[in-house]
Amino acid sequence: MSRVVLPADADTVAGALADIRHRRSYVEALVAAMETLPAPEPERYGDHDAWYLAALEDGFFRRVFVVEYRAWRSRIRDLVRDQLSGLGLDSDLWRPAEEARDAAAFVFQVRLLLADELDCELGPEVWTTLQELAAVAEAISESSRAARLELAERYPDYFSDLDVFGDGDPTGRLTLSHDLALRAFETVTAFWNAFPYRTA
C-alpha cells in the first residue's frame, strides 16, 4: 500500500490533473483559433500559408512536450521530497534523481524511489509512455543532431522523411502533430490518474 499521504486541502495530484486539463483546453482553443483565422491574400498565398501554419503549429506542439515534461518533473520532485521529509527519511534519497544524467535516467530514478521508499507502484505502461515523453522533450530542448538521431532510433513515429528546409539532415524532420501533442497530455494525465495515494 502506498505510503503517500496528501492533505485533503492541498491535494497535489488533483492539482496536477486540473492544471493539465486547463493547459490541454487552452492548447485546443489556440489551435482552433489559428486554424480558423482568415489568412491575408489566400488566393495568392494559399499553399504557402498552409505550409507556414503547419510549421508554426509544429513549433507550438514542441513546446507542449517540453512544458508538460518539465511540469511533471517539477511536481513529482516537490511531492516526493515532501513525502520523504514527512516520513522522516533521509533527503539524500532524492539525490540520484536530481543528479540523473538525462531525462530517461531521471524517470528511472523516480520510479525506483517511489517503489522502494514510498511503496508507490504504477503500471509499466505508465512508465513506458513517460519515458517517451521525457525523451522527446529532452531531444527538443537539446536541439542537436545527435539528440534527434538517438530519438529517431527509439521513436521513429515522430519523424518525417520530408526535408522541408533542404539541409540534408539524415534523421529526417522531427515533426510534431496535434495528435502527438495530445499524446503528451494523455501521458501525464495517465501518470497522475494511476498515482496511488490517500488524503488525510
N, C-alpha and C positions, 0 to 999 in steps of 0.2 A: 504494500500500500504506500502510495506517495507520501513523503514527509512534507510536501509543500503545503503551507497554510497561509492564506492571504486574508487580510482584514476585509470584512464584507463591504466596508465603506471605501476601500481602496483596492478593488479587485483588478490587479494588473492585467490578467488575462482578458477579462471582459473589456477593459480599456483598450487593449491591443486590437481586439476584434472590432470594436466600434470605430477606432481610428482607421483600420484597413477598409472597412465598409465605406467610410466617408471618402477616403482617398480614391477608392475604386469608382464611386459615383461621380466624383469630381473629374476624374480622367474621362469617364464616359461622356460627361457633359461637354468637356473641352474638345474631344474627338468629334462629337456630333456638331458642335459649332464650327470647327474647322472644315468639316466636310460639306456643310450646308451654306457656308459663307459664299456669296456670289463673287466670282473671280472677275477682275477687270479684263476687258478685251478678250472674252472667251473665244470669239471667232478667230482671233489671231494667235492666241497663246494656249488654246485648249489642251493640246497634247503636252506641251511643256509644263503647264500648270498642274496637270495630273501627276506628272513625274515629280515635280517640285513638292507638291503636297505629300506624296508618298515618302520623299526624302525627309521632310520636316517631321512627319509622323514617326518615322524610324528613329530620329534623334530623340523625340519625345518619349517613345517607348523604352529607349535605352535608359533614360533617367528613372523610369518606373522600376526597372530591375535594380538599379543602384540604390534608390531610395528605400525600396521595400527590404532589401537585404540589410542595409545599414540600420533601418528602424528595428528590424528583428534583432539584429546583433546588439544594439543599444539596450533594448528592453530585456532581452534574456540575460545580459550581463548584470543589469541592475537587479533583476528578480533573483538570480542565483546568488549573487553576493549578499543580498538582504537575507535570503534563506539561510545561507551558511552562517552569517553573523547571528541570526535569531536562534539557531541551534547550537551556538557556542563552538562552531567548528573553525578550524584554522583558516584564515583568509588566504593563506598561501595556496590553498587548494585551487583557487581560481587562476593562479599564475600560469599553468600550462596552456590554458585557453588564451590568456592575454598575450602570451609570447609565441603563439602559433605562427608558423612561417607563412601561412597563406589561408585563404578562406576555407578550403577543404579541411585543413588541419584544425582550424577554429571550430568548425561544425563537429568534427570528430571528438575534440576535447570536451565540448559542451555535452555531447551525447554521453561520454564516459562519466563525466562529473554528475550529471543528472541521475544516471543509473546507479553509480557507485555510492554517492554521498546522500542523495535525496530520494532514493528508491522510486525514481520517476522514469518510467519506461514508456516509450512511444513506439509505434509500429515501424518496421524497417522501411515501408513505403514513404512514410513521412520524412525520414532522414534522407532517403534517396532523392526525393524531389527538392529537399532543402539544399543538398549538395549541388544539385544542378543550378538552382537559383544563385547560390554563392559563387559557383564557377563562372556563370555568365556575368554577374555583377563585377567580379574581380577582373575578368578579361576586358570589360568595358572601361573600368577605372584605370587599369594599367595601360590600355590603348597601345599595345605594342604588337608587332607582327608575331613574335614568339608566343604571346598570350593567346592571340587568335588561332595560331596553329594548334596549340595544345587544346583549346576549346573545340576547334573543328574536329579534332581526332575523337574527342569524347562525346560531343553532341553535334553531329553534322546537320541536324534539323534546323539549326539556327543560321545556316549559311546558304547563300545562293551562288550559283556559278556565274552569274552576271557580273562582269567587271565594269560597272557603270562609269567609273572615272578613268578607266583605261590605264591604271597604274601597275598592272601586271601582278597584283598580289596573288600568290598561289593558293591562298586559303579561300579565295572567293570572297564574297561580301557578307559580313555579319549583318543579317537582315532581320530586324525585329518587327513583327506584325502586331496588330491589335490582339489577335488570338494568343500570341506568345506573351503579351503584356498581361492578359487576363490569367494566363498560367502562373505568372509571378504572384498575382494577388491570391489565386487559389492555393498556392504553395504555403504562404504564410498563414492564410486562414485555416488550412488543414492542420498546420502545426499547433496553433493555439486552440483549435477545437479539440484536438487529441490530447492536449496537455492535462495530465491528471493532477488535481489539487482539490483542496476543500477550503471553505471560508469559515472564519470564526468571528 
